[in-house]
Amino acid sequence: MSSVISKQAELVEEAAVGAAAASSLSGARGRGRRAPRGVKIKETRADRAFVTVAYVLLTVFLLVVLLPLLNIVASSLSSPHAVSSGQVLFWPIDITFRGYTEALGNPAIVRGFANSVFYTVVGTVISVAGTVAIAYPLSRQNLFGRKVLTGAVVFTMLFSGGVIPMYLVVQSLGLLDTRWSMLLPNAIGVWQVIIAMVFFRSSIPDEVYEAAQLDGASELRILWTIVLPLAKPLIAVIALMYAIMQWNSYFDALLYLRNADLQPLQLVLRGLLVLNDSGGGGNVAEQLRRRELADLLRYSTVVIATVPMLVVYPFVAKYFNKGIMVGAVKG
């Protein structure tokens, strides 16, 4: 018996020694592969050419986006004559805030701005809630008929009835000339549903659901207390998508709204600019003044319509580093 025990001890000792030797050898190999600290890897000519071309293209794209914005902001702060005569490029001439005072002093623009804020806030809440309500069940493996339902959802992204059938549906439901016509017809985007499905399926392990079910939590309790807190990056991303879509909504308002008190900012601005451009009656000086004011209002209202999204974006930008990787392969 003692000889057997000693033999086993020798085998264990030999195995330990072998493992230590293997670990030291692998460490030495790893240290041999590691580049010395402070040594820079030499770039090839092809690498330098690629980086140069990438920087040139990114600079060109930046200028294409930035220069028109600078021109719009500079024109909104310039005098009407300078804007109408085309003197403004990227810096204001004869700085004035007349365009903003004229725009913000117009009751129709203020009412349209308030309507756009209402449609954006309420519509985003409805859209996010509907998207989560659809995506969460479809992400669960134990949902009966999940594949068929997912296929039906994707089918609506590929094929739609068109503008006229949608208009007839809205009309038959009695939603024409109501706020609901701006909130319900396009409330849920299939692309956002797919993004949410992928997030719920890949980022939340099944063990979390099983542990919650063992504790007696219902599906609604799991969604409210576990899934939604973990899905903050996802909610921020899709909320911003829906908010931008709602804020820039123009065609739906043109189709469904006739009451001026319900029209969003984009439709109100269109009407005001067309009215100013038409000139109406009056002498030549009056028509010229109206035309110059219309040109100034065009730039000022573009800035007014852009600022809200620029203000909202920094508050959700911190979630984009996480949300942009939704569905990415983890390794």
C-alpha positions as a Markdown table, in Angstrom:
| # | Residue | x | y | z |
|---|---|---|---|---|
| 1 | Met | 0.0 | 0.0 | 0.0 |
| 2 | Ser | 2.8 | 2.4 | 0.9 |
| 3 | Ser | 4.5 | 1.7 | -2.4 |
| 4 | Val | 1.3 | 2.4 | -4.3 |
| 5 | Ile | 0.9 | 5.7 | -2.5 |
| 6 | Ser | 4.5 | 6.7 | -3.1 |
| 7 | Lys | 4.2 | 5.8 | -6.8 |
| 8 | Gln | 1.1 | 8.1 | -7.1 |
| 9 | Ala | 2.9 | 10.9 | -5.3 |
| 10 | Glu | 5.8 | 10.6 | -7.8 |
| 11 | Leu | 3.4 | 10.7 | -10.7 |
| 12 | Val | 1.7 | 13.8 | -9.3 |
| 13 | Glu | 5.0 | 15.5 | -8.8 |
| 14 | Glu | 6.1 | 14.7 | -12.3 |
| 15 | Ala | 2.9 | 16.1 | -13.7 |
| 16 | Ala | 3.3 | 19.3 | -11.7 |
| 17 | Val | 6.9 | 19.7 | -12.8 |
| 18 | Gly | 5.8 | 19.1 | -16.4 |
| 19 | Ala | 3.0 | 21.7 | -16.2 |
| 20 | Ala | 5.4 | 24.3 | -14.6 |
| 21 | Ala | 7.9 | 23.7 | -17.4 |
| 22 | Ala | 5.2 | 24.0 | -20.0 |
| 23 | Ser | 3.9 | 27.3 | -18.5 |
| 24 | Ser | 7.4 | 28.7 | -18.3 |
| 25 | Leu | 8.1 | 27.7 | -21.9 |
| 26 | Ser | 4.9 | 29.3 | -23.1 |
| 27 | Gly | 5.6 | 32.4 | -21.2 |
| 28 | Ala | 9.1 | 32.6 | -22.7 |
| 29 | Arg | 7.6 | 32.2 | -26.1 |
| 30 | Gly | 5.0 | 34.8 | -25.4 |
| 31 | Arg | 7.7 | 37.2 | -24.2 |
| 32 | Gly | 9.7 | 36.4 | -27.3 |
| 33 | Arg | 6.7 | 37.3 | -29.5 |
| 34 | Arg | 6.0 | 40.5 | -27.6 |
| 35 | Ala | 7.4 | 43.6 | -29.3 |
| 36 | Pro | 9.9 | 45.6 | -27.2 |
| 37 | Arg | 8.3 | 48.5 | -25.4 |
| 38 | Gly | 8.8 | 51.8 | -27.3 |
| 39 | Val | 9.5 | 50.1 | -30.7 |
| 40 | Lys | 7.2 | 51.3 | -33.4 |
| 41 | Ile | 6.2 | 48.9 | -36.2 |
| 42 | Lys | 7.4 | 50.1 | -39.5 |
| 43 | Glu | 4.6 | 51.0 | -41.9 |
| 44 | Thr | 4.9 | 49.9 | -45.5 |
| 45 | Arg | 4.4 | 52.2 | -48.5 |
| 46 | Ala | 0.9 | 50.7 | -49.1 |
| 47 | Asp | -0.1 | 51.4 | -45.5 |
| 48 | Arg | 1.0 | 55.0 | -45.7 |
| 49 | Ala | -0.8 | 55.5 | -49.0 |
| 50 | Phe | -4.0 | 53.9 | -47.6 |
| 51 | Val | -3.9 | 56.2 | -44.5 |
| 52 | Thr | -3.3 | 59.3 | -46.6 |
| 53 | Val | -6.2 | 58.5 | -48.9 |
| 54 | Ala | -8.5 | 57.8 | -45.9 |
| 55 | Tyr | -7.6 | 61.2 | -44.4 |
| 56 | Val | -8.2 | 63.0 | -47.7 |
| 57 | Leu | -11.6 | 61.4 | -48.2 |
| 58 | Leu | -12.7 | 62.0 | -44.6 |
| 59 | Thr | -11.6 | 65.7 | -44.9 |
| 60 | Val | -13.6 | 66.0 | -48.1 |
| 61 | Phe | -16.7 | 64.4 | -46.5 |
| 62 | Leu | -16.3 | 66.7 | -43.5 |
| 63 | Leu | -16.2 | 69.8 | -45.7 |
| 64 | Val | -19.2 | 68.7 | -47.7 |
| 65 | Val | -21.2 | 68.4 | -44.5 |
| 66 | Leu | -19.8 | 71.4 | -42.6 |
| 67 | Leu | -19.6 | 74.1 | -45.2 |
| 68 | Pro | -23.3 | 74.2 | -46.0 |
| 69 | Leu | -24.1 | 74.3 | -42.3 |
| 70 | Leu | -21.7 | 77.2 | -41.8 |
| 71 | Asn | -23.3 | 79.0 | -44.8 |
| 72 | Ile | -26.8 | 78.5 | -43.4 |
| 73 | Val | -25.8 | 79.8 | -39.9 |
| 74 | Ala | -24.0 | 82.8 | -41.4 |
| 75 | Ser | -26.9 | 83.6 | -43.6 |
| 76 | Ser | -29.4 | 83.5 | -40.7 |
| 77 | Leu | -27.3 | 86.1 | -38.9 |
| 78 | Ser | -26.8 | 88.4 | -41.8 |
| 79 | Ser | -28.9 | 91.3 | -43.1 |
| 80 | Pro | -31.7 | 90.6 | -45.5 |
| 81 | His | -30.0 | 92.5 | -48.3 |
| 82 | Ala | -26.7 | 90.7 | -47.9 |
| 83 | Val | -28.5 | 87.3 | -48.0 |
| 84 | Ser | -30.7 | 88.2 | -51.0 |
| 85 | Ser | -27.7 | 89.6 | -53.0 |
| 86 | Gly | -25.6 | 86.4 | -52.3 |
| 87 | Gln | -22.8 | 88.2 | -50.4 |
| 88 | Val | -22.8 | 85.8 | -47.5 |
| 89 | Leu | -20.4 | 82.8 | -47.7 |
| 90 | Phe | -19.2 | 81.4 | -44.4 |
| 91 | Trp | -19.2 | 84.5 | -42.2 |
| 92 | Pro | -22.2 | 86.8 | -41.3 |
| 93 | Ile | -22.4 | 90.3 | -43.0 |
| 94 | Asp | -24.0 | 93.1 | -41.1 |
| 95 | Ile | -24.9 | 90.8 | -38.2 |
| 96 | Thr | -28.5 | 91.0 | -37.1 |
| 97 | Phe | -31.0 | 88.7 | -35.4 |
| 98 | Arg | -34.0 | 90.0 | -37.4 |
| 99 | Gly | -34.6 | 86.6 | -39.0 |
| 100 | Tyr | -35.0 | 84.9 | -35.6 |
| 101 | Thr | -37.1 | 87.7 | -34.1 |
| 102 | Glu | -39.4 | 87.6 | -37.2 |
| 103 | Ala | -39.6 | 83.8 | -37.0 |
| 104 | Leu | -40.2 | 83.5 | -33.3 |
| 105 | Gly | -42.6 | 86.4 | -33.3 |
| 106 | Asn | -44.9 | 84.7 | -35.8 |
| 107 | Pro | -47.7 | 82.8 | -34.0 |
| 108 | Ala | -47.9 | 80.2 | -36.7 |
| 109 | Ile | -44.3 | 79.3 | -36.4 |
| 110 | Val | -44.5 | 79.1 | -32.6 |
| 111 | Arg | -47.6 | 76.9 | -32.8 |
| 112 | Gly | -45.9 | 74.7 | -35.4 |
| 113 | Phe | -42.9 | 74.4 | -33.2 |
| 114 | Ala | -45.0 | 73.4 | -30.3 |
| 115 | Asn | -46.8 | 70.8 | -32.4 |
| 116 | Ser | -43.5 | 69.3 | -33.6 |
| 117 | Val | -42.3 | 69.0 | -30.0 |
| 118 | Phe | -45.6 | 67.3 | -29.1 |
| 119 | Tyr | -45.5 | 64.9 | -32.0 |
| 120 | Thr | -41.8 | 64.1 | -31.3 |
| 121 | Val | -42.1 | 63.4 | -27.6 |
| 122 | Val | -45.4 | 61.5 | -27.6 |
| 123 | Gly | -44.6 | 59.8 | -30.9 |
| 124 | Thr | -41.2 | 58.6 | -29.6 |
| 125 | Val | -42.7 | 57.2 | -26.4 |
| 126 | Ile | -45.4 | 55.3 | -28.4 |
| 127 | Ser | -42.9 | 54.0 | -30.9 |
| 128 | Val | -40.3 | 52.8 | -28.4 |
| 129 | Ala | -43.0 | 51.2 | -26.3 |
| 130 | Gly | -44.5 | 49.4 | -29.3 |
| 131 | Thr | -41.1 | 48.3 | -30.6 |
| 132 | Val | -40.1 | 46.8 | -27.2 |
| 133 | Ala | -43.5 | 45.1 | -26.9 |
| 134 | Ile | -43.0 | 43.4 | -30.3 |
| 135 | Ala | -39.3 | 42.7 | -30.1 |
| 136 | Tyr | -39.2 | 41.2 | -26.6 |
| 137 | Pro | -41.6 | 38.3 | -27.2 |
| 138 | Leu | -40.1 | 37.6 | -30.6 |
| 139 | Ser | -36.7 | 37.3 | -29.0 |
| 140 | Arg | -37.8 | 34.5 | -26.6 |
| 141 | Gln | -37.1 | 31.0 | -27.8 |
| 142 | Asn | -40.1 | 29.6 | -26.1 |
| 143 | Leu | -42.6 | 31.7 | -27.9 |
| 144 | Phe | -45.0 | 29.5 | -29.9 |
| 145 | Gly | -44.9 | 30.4 | -33.7 |
| 146 | Arg | -42.0 | 32.8 | -33.2 |
| 147 | Lys | -40.5 | 32.1 | -36.7 |
| 148 | Val | -43.8 | 32.6 | -38.4 |
| 149 | Leu | -44.5 | 35.9 | -36.6 |
| 150 | Thr | -40.9 | 37.1 | -37.3 |
| 151 | Gly | -41.4 | 36.4 | -40.9 |
| 152 | Ala | -44.7 | 38.3 | -41.0 |
| 153 | Val | -42.9 | 41.3 | -39.4 |
| 154 | Val | -40.1 | 41.2 | -41.9 |
| 155 | Phe | -42.6 | 40.8 | -44.7 |
| 156 | Thr | -44.0 | 44.3 | -43.9 |
| 157 | Met | -40.6 | 45.8 | -44.4 |
| 158 | Leu | -40.2 | 44.4 | -47.9 |
| 159 | Phe | -43.8 | 44.9 | -49.1 |
| 160 | Ser | -46.3 | 47.6 | -48.3 |
| 161 | Gly | -49.7 | 48.7 | -49.6 |
| 162 | Gly | -48.6 | 52.1 | -50.7 |
| 163 | Val | -49.7 | 55.7 | -50.0 |
| 164 | Ile | -53.3 | 55.4 | -51.2 |
| 165 | Pro | -54.2 | 52.3 | -49.2 |
| 166 | Met | -52.6 | 53.8 | -46.1 |
| 167 | Tyr | -54.6 | 57.0 | -46.7 |
| 168 | Leu | -57.8 | 55.0 | -47.0 |
| 169 | Val | -57.1 | 53.1 | -43.8 |
| 170 | Val | -56.4 | 56.4 | -41.9 |
| 171 | Gln | -59.6 | 57.8 | -43.3 |
| 172 | Ser | -61.7 | 54.7 | -42.4 |
| 173 | Leu | -60.4 | 54.9 | -38.8 |
| 174 | Gly | -61.5 | 58.5 | -38.5 |
| 175 | Leu | -57.9 | 59.7 | -37.9 |
| 176 | Leu | -57.8 | 62.4 | -40.6 |
| 177 | Asp | -57.2 | 65.9 | -39.3 |
| 178 | Thr | -56.3 | 64.6 | -35.8 |
| 179 | Arg | -53.1 | 64.4 | -33.9 |
| 180 | Trp | -53.3 | 60.6 | -34.0 |
| 181 | Ser | -52.7 | 60.6 | -37.8 |
| 182 | Met | -49.2 | 61.8 | -37.0 |
| 183 | Leu | -48.6 | 59.3 | -34.2 |
| 184 | Leu | -50.1 | 55.9 | -35.2 |
| 185 | Pro | -49.7 | 55.1 | -39.0 |
| 186 | Asn | -45.9 | 54.9 | -38.9 |
| 187 | Ala | -45.4 | 54.4 | -35.2 |
| 188 | Ile | -43.3 | 51.2 | -35.4 |
| 189 | Gly | -40.4 | 50.7 | -37.7 |
| 190 | Val | -39.5 | 47.1 | -38.7 |
| 191 | Trp | -35.8 | 47.9 | -38.7 |
| 192 | Gln | -35.9 | 49.1 | -35.1 |
| 193 | Val | -37.8 | 45.9 | -34.2 |
| 194 | Ile | -35.1 | 43.8 | -35.7 |
| 195 | Ile | -32.4 | 45.7 | -33.9 |
| 196 | Ala | -34.2 | 45.3 | -30.6 |
| 197 | Met | -34.7 | 41.6 | -31.2 |
| 198 | Val | -31.0 | 41.0 | -31.9 |
| 199 | Phe | -30.1 | 43.0 | -28.7 |
| 200 | Phe | -32.5 | 41.0 | -26.5 |
| 201 | Arg | -31.3 | 37.7 | -27.9 |
| 202 | Ser | -27.6 | 38.3 | -27.9 |
| 203 | Ser | -26.9 | 40.6 | -25.0 |
| 204 | Ile | -29.1 | 39.0 | -22.2 |
| 205 | Pro | -28.3 | 35.4 | -21.4 |
| 206 | Asp | -31.0 | 32.8 | -21.1 |
| 207 | Glu | -29.8 | 32.0 | -17.6 |
| 208 | Val | -31.0 | 35.4 | -16.5 |
| 209 | Tyr | -34.5 | 34.6 | -17.6 |
| 210 | Glu | -34.4 | 31.2 | -16.1 |
| 211 | Ala | -33.2 | 32.5 | -12.7 |
| 212 | Ala | -36.0 | 35.1 | -12.7 |
| 213 | Gln | -38.6 | 32.5 | -13.6 |
| 214 | Leu | -37.4 | 30.3 | -10.7 |
| 215 | Asp | -37.9 | 33.2 | -8.4 |
| 216 | Gly | -41.5 | 33.4 | -9.5 |
| 217 | Ala | -41.2 | 36.5 | -11.7 |
| 218 | Ser | -43.8 | 36.9 | -14.5 |
| 219 | Glu | -42.8 | 37.9 | -18.1 |
| 220 | Leu | -44.0 | 41.5 | -17.5 |
| 221 | Arg | -41.9 | 41.7 | -14.3 |
| 222 | Ile | -38.9 | 40.3 | -16.1 |
| 223 | Leu | -39.2 | 42.9 | -18.8 |
| 224 | Trp | -39.7 | 45.8 | -16.5 |
| 225 | Thr | -37.1 | 45.0 | -13.8 |
| 226 | Ile | -34.4 | 43.1 | -15.7 |
| 227 | Val | -34.6 | 43.6 | -19.5 |
| 228 | Leu | -35.3 | 47.3 | -19.7 |
| 229 | Pro | -32.6 | 48.4 | -17.3 |
| 230 | Leu | -30.1 | 46.3 | -19.2 |
| 231 | Ala | -31.4 | 47.7 | -22.5 |
| 232 | Lys | -30.7 | 51.4 | -21.9 |
| 233 | Pro | -28.2 | 51.7 | -24.8 |
| 234 | Leu | -30.7 | 50.1 | -27.1 |
| 235 | Ile | -33.6 | 52.3 | -26.0 |
| 236 | Ala | -31.4 | 55.4 | -26.4 |
| 237 | Val | -30.5 | 54.5 | -30.0 |
| 238 | Ile | -34.0 | 53.6 | -31.2 |
| 239 | Ala | -35.5 | 56.6 | -29.3 |
| 240 | Leu | -33.2 | 59.0 | -31.2 |
| 241 | Met | -34.1 | 57.3 | -34.5 |
| 242 | Tyr | -37.8 | 57.7 | -33.8 |
| 243 | Ala | -37.3 | 61.3 | -32.6 |
| 244 | Ile | -35.5 | 62.3 | -35.7 |
| 245 | Met | -38.1 | 60.7 | -37.9 |
| 246 | Gln | -41.0 | 62.3 | -36.0 |
| 247 | Trp | -39.3 | 65.8 | -36.0 |
| 248 | Asn | -38.6 | 65.7 | -39.7 |
| 249 | Ser | -42.0 | 64.3 | -40.6 |
| 250 | Tyr | -43.4 | 66.3 | -43.5 |
| 251 | Phe | -45.2 | 64.0 | -45.9 |
| 252 | Asp | -47.6 | 62.5 | -43.4 |
| 253 | Ala | -48.7 | 66.0 | -42.3 |
| 254 | Leu | -49.2 | 67.0 | -45.9 |
| 255 | Leu | -51.5 | 64.0 | -46.5 |
| 256 | Tyr | -53.5 | 63.8 | -43.3 |
| 257 | Leu | -53.7 | 67.4 | -41.8 |
| 258 | Arg | -55.7 | 70.3 | -43.1 |
| 259 | Asn | -56.2 | 72.1 | -39.8 |
| 260 | Ala | -53.5 | 74.8 | -39.5 |
| 261 | Asp | -53.6 | 74.4 | -35.7 |
| 262 | Leu | -52.3 | 70.8 | -35.9 |
| 263 | Gln | -49.6 | 71.2 | -38.5 |
| 264 | Pro | -46.0 | 70.6 | -37.5 |
| 265 | Leu | -43.2 | 73.1 | -37.9 |
| 266 | Gln | -42.0 | 71.8 | -41.3 |
| 267 | Leu | -45.4 | 72.2 | -42.9 |
| 268 | Val | -46.0 | 75.7 | -41.4 |
| 269 | Leu | -42.6 | 76.9 | -42.6 |
| 270 | Arg | -43.4 | 75.7 | -46.1 |
| 271 | Gly | -46.6 | 77.7 | -46.1 |
| 272 | Leu | -45.0 | 80.8 | -44.8 |
| 273 | Leu | -42.1 | 80.7 | -47.2 |
| 274 | Val | -44.4 | 80.2 | -50.2 |
| 275 | Leu | -46.6 | 83.1 | -49.0 |
| 276 | Asn | -43.6 | 85.4 | -48.7 |
| 277 | Asp | -42.2 | 84.3 | -52.0 |
| 278 | Ser | -45.5 | 85.0 | -53.8 |
| 279 | Gly | -45.2 | 88.7 | -52.8 |
| 280 | Gly | -48.9 | 89.5 | -53.4 |
| 281 | Gly | -49.6 | 93.2 | -54.2 |
| 282 | Gly | -47.8 | 96.4 | -53.4 |
| 283 | Asn | -45.1 | 98.4 | -55.2 |
| 284 | Val | -41.7 | 97.1 | -56.3 |
| 285 | Ala | -40.0 | 98.2 | -53.1 |
| 286 | Glu | -42.5 | 96.3 | -50.9 |
| 287 | Gln | -42.1 | 93.2 | -53.0 |
| 288 | Leu | -38.3 | 93.4 | -52.8 |
| 289 | Arg | -38.5 | 93.8 | -49.0 |
| 290 | Arg | -40.8 | 90.8 | -48.8 |
| 291 | Arg | -38.4 | 88.8 | -51.0 |
| 292 | Glu | -35.4 | 89.7 | -48.9 |
| 293 | Leu | -37.3 | 88.8 | -45.7 |
| 294 | Ala | -38.3 | 85.5 | -47.2 |
| 295 | Asp | -34.7 | 84.7 | -48.0 |
| 296 | Leu | -33.6 | 85.5 | -44.5 |
| 297 | Leu | -36.5 | 83.5 | -42.9 |
| 298 | Arg | -35.5 | 80.5 | -45.0 |
| 299 | Tyr | -32.2 | 80.3 | -43.3 |
| 300 | Ser | -33.4 | 81.3 | -39.9 |
| 301 | Thr | -36.1 | 78.7 | -39.8 |
| 302 | Val | -33.7 | 76.0 | -40.9 |
| 303 | Val | -31.5 | 76.7 | -37.9 |
| 304 | Ile | -34.5 | 76.8 | -35.6 |
| 305 | Ala | -35.7 | 73.4 | -36.9 |
| 306 | Thr | -32.2 | 71.9 | -36.5 |
| 307 | Val | -31.3 | 73.1 | -33.0 |
| 308 | Pro | -33.6 | 70.8 | -31.0 |
| 309 | Met | -32.0 | 67.6 | -32.4 |
| 310 | Leu | -28.6 | 69.1 | -31.8 |
| 311 | Val | -29.5 | 69.8 | -28.2 |
| 312 | Val | -30.9 | 66.3 | -27.6 |
| 313 | Tyr | -28.1 | 64.3 | -29.2 |
| 314 | Pro | -25.4 | 65.0 | -26.5 |
| 315 | Phe | -27.6 | 63.5 | -23.9 |
| 316 | Val | -27.8 | 60.1 | -25.7 |
| 317 | Ala | -24.4 | 60.1 | -27.4 |
| 318 | Lys | -22.9 | 58.3 | -24.4 |
| 319 | Tyr | -25.1 | 55.3 | -25.2 |
| 320 | Phe | -24.0 | 55.1 | -28.8 |
| 321 | Asn | -20.7 | 53.4 | -28.1 |
| 322 | Lys | -22.7 | 50.5 | -26.6 |
| 323 | Gly | -25.8 | 50.8 | -28.8 |
| 324 | Ile | -23.9 | 50.9 | -32.1 |
| 325 | Met | -22.5 | 47.4 | -31.3 |
| 326 | Val | -25.9 | 45.9 | -30.9 |
| 327 | Gly | -25.8 | 42.4 | -32.4 |
| 328 | Ala | -22.0 | 42.5 | -33.0 |
| 329 | Val | -20.0 | 39.3 | -32.7 |
| 330 | Lys | -18.4 | 39.0 | -29.3 |
| 331 | Gly | -15.1 | 37.3 | -28.9 |
